[in-house]
Amino acid sequence: MSMELTPEYLRTLRSLSGEDKLRSAFRLYWSARKLKASFLRSEHPDWEEDAVQAEVKRIFSNATT
């Protein structure tokens, strides 16, 4: 997926403080974990919540860019 970085978007990013950028990164990370957990629950409705969370943890701990 490609996203065009418009001048307005870049200006907005540059105007954020370091704290705001870090806060946004944390929100994005935890949102991704929640989405992955939802996907795993839909693919494995028989899994207990502990198993879902363990798999999310495994996936994210082995993630690379």
N, C-alpha and C positions, 0 to 999 in steps of 0.2 A: 504494500500500500504506500503510495507516494502522497505526500502532503506539501502543497506549495507554501513556502514561508513568505507571506505577504509582508510588505513594509509595516502595515498596521500591527500584525502579529509580532514581528520582531521588535517594534517599538514597545509593545506591551510587555514582552519578556524582559527587555532591557530596563524597563521602569520598575520591575519588581525588586524588592530588597533580597538579600541573600537568604534571610529568614523565610520570606514568602516563597522563594524558589524551592527551598528545602521542604517546607510544609507541603507544597504542591507535589513534590517528588514522593514524599511519604504517602500522601493520599492516593496517588497513582499506583504505588506499590501495593497498598492494602486493598485497593479496588480490584487490582489484577488478581490478588489472592482470593478475594470473594468470588470473582467471576469463575476462576478455576474450580473452586469448591462447588459452585452451582452446577458447572458442567459435569464434574465428577459425580455429583448426586444424581443428575439426570441419566448419566451413562451406567451408573451402578446403584440403582434404587435399593438394593439389598444390603449395601454397606452401612455399617454403623457410623455415626458422626466421628468417632475417634479414628476410624480407618480413613475417612475422607480427609480429615485434618492431617493425618500422618502422611498421606499421599501428597497433599498440597505442600507440606513441609519438605518432603523428599524432592519434589519437582523444583521448588524454588531454591533449595540448597544446591542443586546440581545445575541450575540455569547458567547459561553463558550468553554473551551478547552476540 
